[in-house]
């Protein structure tokens, strides 16, 4: 016979579960980005999978493989290809001392700069280049971690899609709140994910594409590179496309290309900036809007954790955090109401 009572055995089991859970969570810290990517991609790919399996009556495994293959072609490969291009270009510019000297020489014709300030600016530009290079996943130095993370992500995604009902039922069953709140959390999480990833990503791509087109038409150098840089910068509300096109226009003024400079400034402030407001309004009507404060703080939190992906994952984590707070407040208010009703019924019974 056990020396422990039934309640003691349950408490000991709970302590063991919590301890093992903490150990597992600590062990998974290195792949936390892959796990979050899995959750985000599942939310994005889920409607397409449901359409193929339930509307078109496709085989589950075949539909899952097709959806995952398309996601690699459309999302993963372009991102890493562009990341590789950005790393190579930033490294090239960082190591090109003549390039920075020429830039500073041109700026001296517009703004008087003494030797000490010139050295500070040059060192600052190199530091920014080194920091920016470190944000992007290197396809050479980090190839093992990248491949391992992608394999894990797609392994989990495959089974999450094929066993969708079982996965979602388990999430509802083991969620730390009532079923209706669990369903509400899932819906809000879906809207938040769409607003952050699909909505913000679409806006960033549009702004980057417009700037790249303007650079090409007006004769600026490296339009594709600066379009990609603008797309990434557009994810940060405090920065945005002016960080790219305003300095580029100033350099054109320094070169004497007034038409290209004014054309870039007018197109940038009239079209590129305002397209953000138009698209953001349309997205807000469809799936909701994310407050700029959450985006900015999320980026500050996300970049040290995930690198360049922190531009998306940081605001996403912060949005999930505030969403859980809302769910908790709702549950607490409901529990308080039930307690009051129970107390009143007991008093009336007496």
C-alpha positions as CSV (number, residue, x, y, z in Angstrom):
1,X,0.0,0.0,0.0
2,X,1.3,3.5,-0.9
3,X,2.3,5.7,2.0
4,X,0.8,8.7,0.2
5,X,-2.9,9.6,0.2
6,X,-4.8,10.1,-3.1
7,X,-4.5,13.9,-2.9
8,X,-0.8,13.7,-2.1
9,X,-0.2,11.4,-5.1
10,X,-2.0,13.9,-7.4
11,X,0.0,16.8,-6.0
12,X,3.3,14.9,-6.5
13,X,2.3,14.0,-10.0
14,X,1.5,17.6,-10.7
15,X,4.9,18.7,-9.4
16,X,6.7,16.2,-11.6
17,X,4.6,17.3,-14.6
18,X,5.5,20.9,-14.0
19,X,9.2,20.1,-13.5
20,X,9.4,18.0,-16.7
21,X,7.5,20.7,-18.6
22,X,10.0,23.4,-17.5
23,X,12.9,21.1,-18.5
24,X,11.3,20.4,-21.9
25,X,10.6,24.2,-22.4
26,X,14.2,25.0,-21.5
27,X,15.5,22.4,-23.9
28,X,13.3,23.8,-26.7
29,X,14.6,27.4,-26.3
30,X,16.9,27.0,-29.2
31,X,14.1,26.0,-31.6
32,X,11.5,28.4,-30.3
33,X,11.6,30.4,-33.5
34,X,10.8,27.2,-35.5
35,X,7.9,26.4,-33.2
36,X,6.5,29.9,-33.5
37,X,7.0,29.7,-37.3
38,X,5.1,26.4,-37.3
39,X,2.1,28.0,-35.5
40,X,2.1,31.0,-37.8
41,X,2.3,28.9,-41.0
42,X,-0.4,26.6,-39.7
43,X,-2.7,29.5,-39.2
44,X,-2.0,30.8,-42.7
45,X,-2.1,27.5,-44.5
46,X,-5.1,26.0,-42.7
47,X,-7.8,27.6,-44.9
48,X,-6.2,26.3,-48.1
49,X,-5.9,22.8,-46.6
50,X,-9.5,22.8,-45.5
51,X,-10.6,23.9,-49.0
52,X,-8.6,21.1,-50.7
53,X,-9.8,18.3,-48.3
54,X,-13.3,19.3,-47.5
55,X,-14.5,21.2,-50.6
56,X,-12.5,19.5,-53.3
57,X,-12.4,16.1,-51.4
58,X,-8.6,15.6,-51.9
59,X,-6.6,13.0,-50.0
60,X,-5.4,14.5,-46.7
61,X,-1.8,13.5,-47.1
62,X,-1.6,14.6,-50.7
63,X,-3.2,18.0,-49.9
64,X,-0.8,18.5,-47.0
65,X,2.2,17.7,-49.1
66,X,1.0,20.1,-51.9
67,X,0.3,22.9,-49.4
68,X,3.7,22.6,-47.8
69,X,5.5,22.4,-51.1
70,X,3.8,25.6,-52.3
71,X,4.7,27.3,-49.1
72,X,8.4,26.5,-49.7
73,X,8.2,27.8,-53.2
74,X,6.2,31.0,-52.4
75,X,7.5,31.9,-48.9
76,X,10.7,30.2,-47.8
77,X,12.9,30.1,-50.9
78,X,12.3,33.8,-51.9
79,X,13.0,35.0,-48.4
80,X,16.3,33.2,-48.1
81,X,17.3,34.2,-51.6
82,X,16.6,37.8,-50.9
83,X,18.3,37.5,-47.5
84,X,21.4,36.1,-49.2
85,X,21.4,39.0,-51.7
86,X,21.0,41.6,-48.9
87,X,23.9,40.0,-46.9
88,X,26.2,40.0,-49.9
89,X,25.3,43.6,-50.9
90,X,25.6,45.0,-47.3
91,X,29.0,43.2,-46.9
92,X,30.2,44.6,-50.2
93,X,29.2,48.2,-49.2
94,X,30.6,47.8,-45.7
95,X,34.0,46.8,-47.1
96,X,34.1,49.4,-49.9
97,X,35.9,52.3,-48.2
98,X,35.9,54.3,-51.5
99,X,32.1,54.1,-51.7
100,X,31.6,55.8,-48.2
101,X,34.3,58.4,-49.0
102,X,32.5,59.3,-52.2
103,X,29.1,59.5,-50.4
104,X,30.6,61.8,-47.8
105,X,32.4,63.9,-50.4
106,X,29.1,64.4,-52.2
107,X,27.3,65.4,-49.0
108,X,30.0,68.0,-48.2
109,X,28.7,69.9,-51.2
110,X,25.3,70.2,-49.6
111,X,26.1,70.2,-45.9
112,X,29.4,71.4,-44.5
113,X,31.1,68.5,-42.6
114,X,34.4,68.7,-40.8
115,X,36.9,65.9,-40.6
116,X,35.9,64.6,-37.1
117,X,32.2,64.5,-38.0
118,X,33.1,62.8,-41.3
119,X,34.9,60.0,-39.5
120,X,32.0,59.6,-37.0
121,X,29.5,59.3,-39.9
122,X,31.8,56.8,-41.7
123,X,32.2,54.6,-38.6
124,X,28.5,54.8,-37.9
125,X,27.6,53.6,-41.5
126,X,30.0,50.7,-41.1
127,X,28.5,49.8,-37.7
128,X,25.0,49.9,-39.2
129,X,26.1,47.6,-42.0
130,X,27.6,45.1,-39.6
131,X,24.4,45.2,-37.5
132,X,22.1,44.8,-40.5
133,X,24.2,41.9,-41.8
134,X,23.8,40.1,-38.5
135,X,20.0,40.3,-38.7
136,X,19.7,38.1,-41.7
137,X,20.1,34.3,-41.6
138,X,23.4,33.5,-43.3
139,X,23.0,30.6,-45.8
140,X,26.7,29.8,-45.4
141,X,27.6,30.0,-41.7
142,X,24.2,28.9,-40.4
143,X,23.1,26.4,-43.0
144,X,22.8,23.5,-40.5
145,X,20.6,25.5,-38.1
146,X,18.5,26.7,-40.9
147,X,17.9,23.3,-42.5
148,X,17.3,21.7,-39.1
149,X,14.7,24.4,-38.2
150,X,12.9,24.0,-41.5
151,X,12.8,20.2,-41.3
152,X,11.4,20.4,-37.8
153,X,8.9,23.1,-38.8
154,X,7.6,21.1,-41.8
155,X,7.6,17.8,-39.9
156,X,5.3,19.4,-37.3
157,X,3.2,21.2,-39.9
158,X,2.5,18.0,-41.9
159,X,1.1,16.1,-38.9
160,X,-0.8,19.2,-37.7
161,X,-2.5,19.5,-41.0
162,X,-3.2,15.8,-41.6
163,X,-4.5,15.4,-38.1
164,X,-6.1,18.8,-37.9
165,X,-9.3,17.9,-36.0
166,X,-7.3,15.9,-33.4
167,X,-4.8,18.7,-33.0
168,X,-7.4,21.5,-32.6
169,X,-9.6,19.4,-30.2
170,X,-6.5,18.8,-28.1
171,X,-5.7,22.5,-28.1
172,X,-9.3,23.3,-26.9
173,X,-9.2,20.4,-24.3
174,X,-5.9,21.4,-22.7
175,X,-6.4,25.2,-23.0
176,X,-6.3,26.8,-19.5
177,X,-9.7,28.4,-20.0
178,X,-13.3,27.5,-20.9
179,X,-14.1,26.1,-24.4
180,X,-15.9,29.2,-25.6
181,X,-12.9,31.3,-24.6
182,X,-10.5,28.8,-26.2
183,X,-12.5,29.2,-29.5
184,X,-12.5,33.0,-29.1
185,X,-8.7,32.9,-28.5
186,X,-8.2,30.8,-31.7
187,X,-10.3,33.3,-33.7
188,X,-8.5,36.3,-32.3
189,X,-5.1,34.7,-32.8
190,X,-6.0,34.0,-36.4
191,X,-7.0,37.6,-37.0
192,X,-3.9,38.8,-35.2
193,X,-1.7,36.5,-37.3
194,X,-3.3,37.7,-40.5
195,X,-3.0,41.3,-39.6
196,X,0.7,41.0,-38.6
197,X,2.0,38.5,-41.1
198,X,-0.2,38.7,-44.1
199,X,-1.4,42.3,-43.8
200,X,1.9,43.9,-42.7
201,X,3.8,41.7,-45.1
202,X,1.6,42.6,-48.0
203,X,2.0,46.4,-47.2
204,X,5.8,46.0,-46.9
205,X,6.0,44.1,-50.3
206,X,3.9,46.8,-52.0
207,X,6.0,49.6,-50.7
208,X,9.2,47.9,-51.5
209,X,8.0,47.1,-55.0
210,X,6.9,50.7,-55.6
211,X,10.3,52.1,-54.4
212,X,12.1,49.5,-56.5
213,X,10.1,50.6,-59.6
214,X,10.7,54.3,-58.9
215,X,14.5,53.6,-58.5
216,X,14.5,51.8,-61.9
217,X,12.5,54.4,-63.8
218,X,14.5,57.3,-62.4
219,X,17.8,55.7,-63.0
220,X,18.9,54.9,-59.4
221,X,21.4,52.1,-58.8
222,X,20.5,48.7,-57.4
223,X,16.7,49.1,-57.5
224,X,16.0,45.5,-56.5
225,X,18.3,45.7,-53.4
226,X,16.9,48.9,-52.1
227,X,13.4,47.6,-52.8
228,X,14.1,44.6,-50.5
229,X,15.6,46.9,-47.8
230,X,12.5,49.1,-48.0
231,X,10.2,46.1,-47.6
232,X,12.0,45.1,-44.4
233,X,12.1,48.6,-43.1
234,X,8.4,49.2,-43.8
235,X,7.6,46.7,-41.1
236,X,8.8,49.3,-38.5
237,X,6.3,52.2,-38.1
238,X,8.9,54.7,-36.8
239,X,11.1,54.2,-39.8
240,X,9.5,53.2,-43.1
241,X,10.4,54.0,-46.7
242,X,11.6,57.6,-46.1
243,X,14.7,56.1,-44.5
244,X,15.6,54.9,-47.9
245,X,14.3,57.3,-50.5
246,X,15.1,60.6,-48.7
247,X,18.8,59.9,-48.5
248,X,18.8,58.5,-52.0
249,X,17.2,61.7,-53.3
250,X,19.7,63.9,-51.3
251,X,22.5,62.0,-53.0
252,X,20.9,62.8,-56.4
253,X,20.8,66.4,-55.5
254,X,24.5,66.2,-54.7
255,X,25.2,64.7,-58.1
256,X,23.2,67.4,-59.8
257,X,20.3,65.1,-60.9
258,X,17.5,67.4,-59.7
259,X,14.8,65.8,-61.8
260,X,15.5,62.3,-60.3
261,X,15.7,63.7,-56.8
262,X,12.5,65.7,-57.0
263,X,10.7,62.8,-58.8
264,X,11.8,60.4,-56.0
265,X,10.7,62.7,-53.2
266,X,7.3,63.5,-54.8
267,X,6.6,59.9,-55.6
268,X,7.8,58.7,-52.2
269,X,5.7,61.1,-50.1
270,X,2.6,61.1,-52.3
271,X,2.3,57.5,-53.4
272,X,4.6,55.2,-51.3
273,X,3.7,56.6,-47.9
274,X,0.0,57.0,-48.6
275,X,-0.4,53.5,-50.1
276,X,0.4,52.4,-46.5
277,X,-2.6,54.2,-45.1
278,X,-5.0,52.9,-47.8
279,X,-3.9,49.3,-47.5
280,X,-3.8,49.4,-43.7
281,X,-7.4,50.7,-43.7
282,X,-8.6,47.9,-46.0
283,X,-6.8,45.3,-43.9
284,X,-8.2,46.7,-40.7
285,X,-11.7,46.3,-42.1
286,X,-11.1,42.6,-43.0
287,X,-9.0,41.2,-40.1
288,X,-8.4,44.0,-37.6
289,X,-5.6,46.4,-37.0
290,X,-2.5,46.3,-34.8
291,X,-1.7,49.4,-32.7
292,X,1.7,51.0,-33.7
293,X,2.9,50.9,-30.1
294,X,2.5,47.1,-30.1
295,X,4.4,47.0,-33.4
296,X,7.3,49.2,-32.2
297,X,7.8,47.4,-28.8
298,X,7.3,44.0,-30.5
299,X,10.1,44.8,-32.9
300,X,12.4,45.9,-30.1
301,X,11.6,42.6,-28.3
302,X,11.7,40.4,-31.4
303,X,14.9,41.4,-33.2
304,X,17.3,40.2,-30.4
305,X,15.4,36.9,-30.3
306,X,14.7,36.1,-33.9
307,X,16.9,38.4,-36.0
308,X,15.2,39.9,-39.1
309,X,12.2,37.6,-38.4
310,X,11.6,39.5,-35.2
311,X,10.1,42.3,-37.3
312,X,7.1,39.9,-37.6
313,X,7.4,37.6,-34.7
314,X,8.0,40.3,-32.1
315,X,4.7,42.1,-32.6
316,X,3.0,38.8,-33.0
317,X,4.2,37.6,-29.5
318,X,3.2,40.9,-27.9
319,X,-0.3,40.7,-29.5
320,X,-0.7,37.1,-28.3
321,X,0.3,38.3,-24.8
322,X,-2.3,41.1,-24.7
323,X,-4.9,38.7,-26.2
324,X,-4.3,36.3,-23.3
325,X,-4.8,39.1,-20.8
326,X,-8.2,39.9,-22.4
327,X,-9.2,36.3,-22.2
328,X,-8.1,36.1,-18.5
329,X,-10.0,39.3,-17.6
330,X,-13.1,37.9,-19.3
331,X,-12.8,34.6,-17.4
332,X,-12.2,36.4,-14.1
333,X,-15.3,38.5,-14.6
334,X,-17.4,35.5,-15.4
335,X,-16.1,33.6,-12.4
336,X,-16.9,36.5,-10.1
337,X,-20.4,36.7,-11.5
338,X,-20.9,33.0,-10.9
339,X,-19.6,33.3,-7.4
340,X,-22.0,36.2,-6.6
341,X,-24.9,34.2,-8.1
342,X,-24.0,31.2,-6.0
343,X,-23.7,33.3,-2.9
344,X,-27.1,34.9,-3.5
345,X,-28.7,31.5,-4.1
346,X,-27.2,30.1,-0.9
347,X,-28.4,33.1,1.1
348,X,-31.9,32.8,-0.3
349,X,-31.9,29.1,0.5
350,X,-31.2,29.9,4.1
